[in-house]
Amino acid sequence: MLKKTLISAIALAGGTAAFTGQAQAADLTISCGAVGAELQLCQEGVAAWEAKTGHEVDIVSTPNSSTERLSLYQQILSAQSSDIDVMQIDVVWPGLLGNHLLDLNETLGEEAAAGHFDAIISNNTVDGRLVAMPWFTDAGVLYYRKDLLEKHGFAPPETWQEMTDIAAAIQAAEREAGDKMWGYVFQGRAYEGLTCNALEWVASHGGGTIVDAEGEITIDNERAAAALDLAATWIGDISPNGVLNYTEEEARGVFQTGNAVFMRNWPYAWSLAQSEESEVAGKVGVVKLPHGPDGESAATLGGWNLAVSKYSENPELAADLVAFLTGEAEQKRRAIEGAYNPTLAALYEDEEVLAAVPFFGTLYATFTNAVARPSAPTGDNYGRVSNGFFNAVHNVLSGNQSGAEAVSQLDSELSRIKRRRW
Ligand code: GLC
């Protein structure tokens, strides 16, 4: 049964979650994301486990914004509610939620994580406890319209400045022909996705990662400021003003209906852009993101894991579902059907996977060298650090502050949060 605590937590989180399972006495409840084809893929995977084991599972879909999902989970877990057994958790949350999650090495054995990328396993290990199994990894990539770049005589951009110039030129030419074209769409809403985009701008200008691996606050520097100032010039010029409220799906909507030259997004957008419903199927290329004048391309490391709540009444069964969904067969299916990056290195050599998503091969280094958000050094404070960062960036994009003012003010704010140590 779905109990009151969960329902009130969802109401508090803005009422955006929906129940898709039958609210009857199922054996387990899992919460899945619902971005793009995510929910459908989760339903299919769960159905396969149900058929194999004879158990019944309810599926709860959660808000698309990672920031909103986190507050929902924090409410459910701090109430010690047993309503959700298996939770899909973001790669930046193990430190924030780890105390409420089961050690999967205890339930699934010491070899549970064999074959998965080491960096994700160490990210998911909190105080020696494996609090989540890797499900898929993510890194930001640049989508572009192959047909339009070719038509107007451009190669994919290497630097942000080239991207800006090409976007402006193609946008102007296509609009003359009567199209409502935009140059660049990305995730500009004040939420976790903007932290990911802006970290890419800053890191690829050589401006660091907000807080470094030792916990030093590094954001107040000229390169970071310059990166944000360049991004601010995009708004209302090559990017619609509405981008200030875009998450992944709004950006994909504009690109997939043929109304943008470039898009920053995660790999999942590939399968949908190539699908029958897409206006741009067959016209899309994917390359690594551009870089600043003296920097190197940087892709923010994203990804999602499956964890079992400590308050589950069926922890062993829940862990079995997690092992099944994160296992090789499911990861392969999700890679082929949804372009979800496997966390098992071997699948990047699988011919069927590479045929479905060729850039899993060409951009392999982008995925394995992606830049982490500073969730490990800032621990419990990561949520506040990210909130401070995306609000500061949003201010610059909105024209309320210069890059230099924003990074200096953010430095003071982060110092107050940190005090002597994180
Ligand atoms: C993607 C990433 C996740 C990130 C989120 C931000 O879902 O996988 O790590 O936090 O986007 O919007």
Residues whose N, C-alpha, C, O or C-beta is under 5 A from the ligand:
A	BS01	GLC	S66 D90 V91 D138 E192 G193 L301 G302 G303 W304
